[in-house]
């Protein structure tokens, strides 16, 4: 029998065991399929009764956070607008910053929460209109870009990053790419002085990569730096104050929907305990109410964008990353 392959037909006992195992596997497989269907069904959005029959407004957001965090931060805003206006608001996450701009231009989305730089591009390309912008925790309407390192890093200044690896966010992001490029160049550091410059997908990814020691430094929005500061990040530089990013209207947003949305957002009173409890479920950037935004507030960002090839370091870009495909 040495070297012979024993098939289950040659062994009745083995055949019974094999058939039992097969039946067991089939049973478990069916249970798994039923469970998967149940989970998918439970994950599918169930429309609240108050949204049935309402016209849908498609609300785009740039991928400044990973998809899970994006849903967690912005879906409560969609629910709030759907409850308090005659419209149903549907969240749509763009895969890239450029896609989010294009979706707004083409009418795939009607309104979008953009970044400062992406709005500046959308305003220049097709006249996207800034409607409102969120307040910060102090009641102001600005934020900053931070350059971060690990707490145990020997790096103390931007100049200390020479010869080091640095992670930026998406290449069309305001605080992920545009502003830190100018911050580094203003300190005499261009990409040629760095060992590695890498664009990651979003701010959260940058913060985590720096914490893990994959990169020596990174650039993130202030709220992300504060979130991970207690976990081991240290801030070594900060930008000037920048206008909070706007919620912007595209060509397809109906005027009545725009008016209803703006009215509801401007009426939020973050000091009211009842409303404060609701806002606590929203993303950190959205928890303090809104004010009107003006498109011209973001024009300086567009000027920075178009001057990138020379403005943030002579010959440091072979092409403009904000316009290149």
C-alpha positions in Angstrom: 0.0 0.0 0.0 3.0 2.2 0.2 2.8 5.2 -2.1 -0.8 4.5 -2.9 -3.4 7.4 -2.8 -6.4 6.3 -0.8 -9.7 7.7 -2.2 -12.8 7.8 0.0 -14.4 5.1 -2.3 -11.8 2.7 -1.0 -12.7 3.2 2.6 -16.4 3.1 3.7 -15.6 4.6 7.1 -13.6 7.5 5.5 -16.4 8.0 3.1 -18.9 8.5 6.0 -16.6 10.9 7.7 -16.0 12.8 4.5 -19.8 13.0 3.7 -20.5 14.2 7.3 -17.8 16.9 7.0 -19.2 17.9 3.6 -22.8 18.2 5.0 -21.4 20.2 7.9 -19.5 22.5 5.6 -22.6 23.1 3.5 -24.7 23.8 6.6 -22.2 26.3 7.9 -21.9 27.9 4.5 -25.6 28.4 4.3 -25.6 29.9 7.8 -22.8 32.2 6.7 -24.6 33.4 3.6 -27.8 34.1 5.7 -25.7 36.0 8.2 -24.0 38.0 5.4 -27.3 38.9 3.8 -28.6 40.0 7.2 -25.6 42.2 7.9 -25.8 43.8 4.4 -29.5 44.5 4.9 -28.9 46.0 8.3 -26.0 48.1 6.9 -28.2 49.5 4.0 -29.7 52.9 4.8 -33.3 52.7 6.0 -35.0 56.0 5.2 -36.7 57.6 8.2 -40.4 58.2 7.7 -39.9 62.0 7.6 -37.7 61.7 4.5 -40.0 59.5 2.3 -41.2 61.4 -0.7 -38.7 64.3 -0.3 -36.5 65.5 -3.1 -32.9 64.3 -2.6 -30.1 66.8 -2.3 -26.7 65.0 -2.9 -24.1 66.3 -0.5 -20.4 65.7 -1.5 -17.4 65.7 0.8 -13.7 65.5 0.1 -11.8 62.5 1.4 -10.0 64.4 4.2 -10.6 61.4 6.5 -11.0 57.7 5.9 -14.4 56.5 4.8 -15.4 55.2 8.2 -14.5 58.5 10.0 -16.1 60.5 7.2 -19.5 58.7 7.6 -19.2 59.0 11.4 -18.5 62.8 11.2 -20.9 63.8 8.4 -23.9 61.5 8.3 -25.4 63.1 11.5 -25.4 66.4 9.6 -27.3 64.8 6.7 -29.8 63.4 9.2 -30.3 66.8 10.8 -30.8 68.6 7.5 -33.2 65.9 6.4 -35.3 66.3 9.5 -35.3 70.1 9.5 -35.8 70.9 5.8 -38.3 69.8 3.1 -35.4 67.8 1.5 -33.6 64.5 2.0 -29.8 65.0 2.2 -27.7 62.1 0.9 -24.0 61.9 1.7 -21.6 61.2 -1.1 -17.8 60.7 -0.5 -15.5 61.6 -3.3 -12.7 59.1 -3.9 -10.3 62.0 -4.6 -10.3 65.8 -4.2 -10.4 66.3 -7.9 -13.4 63.9 -8.3 -15.3 65.8 -5.6 -14.8 69.0 -7.5 -15.8 67.4 -10.8 -18.9 65.8 -9.2 -20.0 69.2 -8.1 -19.4 70.7 -11.5 -21.3 68.0 -13.4 -24.2 67.9 -11.0 -23.4 64.4 -9.6 -23.6 66.3 -6.3 -25.6 69.4 -5.7 -23.6 70.8 -2.7 -20.3 69.9 -1.2 -18.2 70.5 1.9 -14.8 71.2 0.3 -11.4 72.2 1.5 -10.2 75.8 1.1 -8.0 75.0 -1.9 -10.5 72.7 -3.6 -13.2 75.4 -3.2 -10.8 78.0 -4.7 -10.4 75.8 -7.7 -14.2 75.1 -8.0 -14.9 78.8 -7.7 -12.4 79.6 -10.5 -13.5 76.8 -12.8 -17.3 77.0 -12.7 -18.3 79.6 -10.2 -19.1 77.4 -7.2 -20.6 79.6 -4.5 -19.5 79.5 -0.9 -22.6 79.4 1.4 -21.6 78.8 5.0 -18.5 77.8 6.9 -18.3 76.3 10.4 -17.1 78.2 13.5 -14.3 76.8 15.6 -14.3 76.0 19.3 -13.5 79.6 20.2 -16.3 81.0 18.1 -13.9 82.1 15.3 -13.9 80.9 11.7 -10.3 80.0 11.1 -7.9 77.0 11.6 -4.3 76.2 11.2 -2.0 73.7 9.6 0.5 71.9 11.9 3.8 70.2 11.2 4.0 67.2 13.5 6.6 64.7 14.7 6.7 62.0 17.3 7.2 63.2 20.9 10.5 61.3 21.1 11.8 62.7 17.9 15.0 64.8 18.0 13.4 67.1 15.3 12.5 70.5 16.9 12.1 72.8 13.9 11.2 72.6 10.3 14.9 73.1 9.4 15.6 69.8 11.4 13.6 67.9 8.8 16.4 68.2 6.2 17.4 64.7 5.2 14.3 63.3 6.8 11.1 61.7 5.5 7.9 63.7 5.5 4.2 62.7 4.9 1.7 65.1 3.3 -2.0 64.5 2.8 -3.8 64.4 -0.5 -1.9 66.4 -3.1 -4.8 68.8 -3.7 -5.5 69.4 0.0 -5.0 72.8 1.6 -3.4 71.8 4.9 -2.3 68.4 3.5 -0.2 69.8 0.7 -0.5 73.5 -0.3 0.1 75.3 3.0 2.9 72.9 4.3 4.7 73.3 1.0 4.9 77.0 1.6 5.7 76.5 5.3 8.7 74.3 4.5 10.0 76.6 1.7 9.6 79.6 4.0 12.0 77.9 6.3 14.5 77.1 3.6 13.4 73.5 3.1 12.4 72.3 -0.4 11.6 68.7 -1.5 15.2 68.4 -2.7 16.3 68.8 0.9 14.1 65.9 2.1 14.9 62.2 2.0 11.3 61.3 1.2 8.2 63.3 0.5 5.0 61.2 0.3 1.4 62.1 -0.3 -0.9 59.9 1.7 -4.7 59.7 1.4 -5.9 61.8 4.3 -4.9 63.6 7.6 -5.7 60.6 9.8 -3.3 58.4 7.7 -0.5 61.0 8.0 -0.9 61.2 11.8 -0.9 57.5 12.2 2.1 57.0 9.9 4.1 59.5 11.9 3.1 57.9 15.2 4.3 54.5 13.9 7.6 56.0 12.9 7.1 55.4 9.2 7.8 59.1 8.5 9.8 61.5 10.6 7.3 64.3 10.1 3.9 65.2 8.6 1.4 67.9 7.9 -2.1 67.8 9.2 -5.1 70.0 10.1 -5.2 71.3 13.7 -8.1 69.1 14.8 -6.3 66.0 13.7 -3.0 67.0 15.5 -5.0 67.7 18.7 -6.7 64.3 18.4 -3.5 62.4 18.3 -1.3 64.7 20.5 -2.1 62.7 23.6 -1.1 59.5 21.8 2.4 60.7 21.1 2.5 63.5 18.6 4.3 66.8 19.0 3.7 70.0 17.0 6.8 71.8 15.8 5.3 74.5 13.6 2.0 76.1 12.7 0.7 78.1 9.8 -1.0 81.4 9.7 -4.8 81.4 10.4 -6.7 80.0 7.4 -10.5 80.5 6.7 -12.5 77.4 7.6 -13.5 75.4 4.6 -16.9 76.3 3.1 -20.0 74.3 2.2 -20.4 75.3 -1.4 -23.2 75.2 -3.9 -22.9 73.7 -7.4 -24.9 74.6 -10.5 -27.5 71.9 -9.9 -28.5 73.0 -6.3 -32.1 74.3 -6.4 -32.5 77.8 -4.9 -35.2 76.7 -2.5 -33.0 73.8 -1.2 -30.1 76.2 -0.8 -32.2 78.7 1.1 -33.6 76.0 3.4 -30.2 74.5 4.1 -28.5 77.8 4.8 -31.4 78.9 7.1 -31.2 75.8 9.2 -27.4 75.8 9.5 -27.3 79.5 10.5 -30.0 79.0 13.1 -28.0 76.5 15.0 -27.2 77.8 18.5 -24.1 75.8 19.8 -24.6 77.4 23.3 -28.1 75.8 23.6 -27.7 72.6 25.7 -30.3 70.7 23.6 -28.6 71.6 20.3 -25.1 71.2 21.9 -26.0 67.5 22.6 -27.0 67.0 19.0 -23.8 68.7 17.7 -21.7 66.5 19.9 -22.5 63.6 17.5 -21.1 65.6 14.5 -17.5 65.9 13.3 -15.2 68.1 15.5 -15.2 70.8 12.8 -19.0 71.1 12.7 -19.9 71.2 16.4 -19.8 75.0 17.0 -22.4 76.4 14.5 -22.0 78.2 11.2 -21.7 81.7 9.7 -22.0 82.9 6.1 -19.0 82.4 3.8 -17.8 84.7 1.0 -16.1 83.3 -2.1 -13.4 86.0 -2.2 -12.1 84.8 1.2 -10.4 81.9 -0.6 -9.0 83.8 -3.6 -5.6 84.1 -1.9 -5.4 80.3 -1.8 -6.0 80.2 -5.6 -3.1 82.7 -6.0 -0.9 80.3 -4.0 -2.0 77.4 -6.1 -1.2 79.0 -9.4 2.3 80.2 -8.2 3.4 76.8 -6.9 6.1 76.1 -9.5 8.0 79.2 -8.3 6.2 80.4 -5.1 7.0 77.4 -2.9 10.4 76.6 -4.1 12.2 77.3 -7.4 11.9 74.3 -9.7 10.6 72.1 -6.8 7.6 70.9 -8.9 7.9 69.7 -12.5 4.2 70.4 -12.8 1.4 71.9 -10.7 0.0 69.0 -8.5 -3.3 70.8 -8.1 -4.0 70.8 -11.9 -2.2 67.7 -13.1 -4.3 64.6 -13.6 
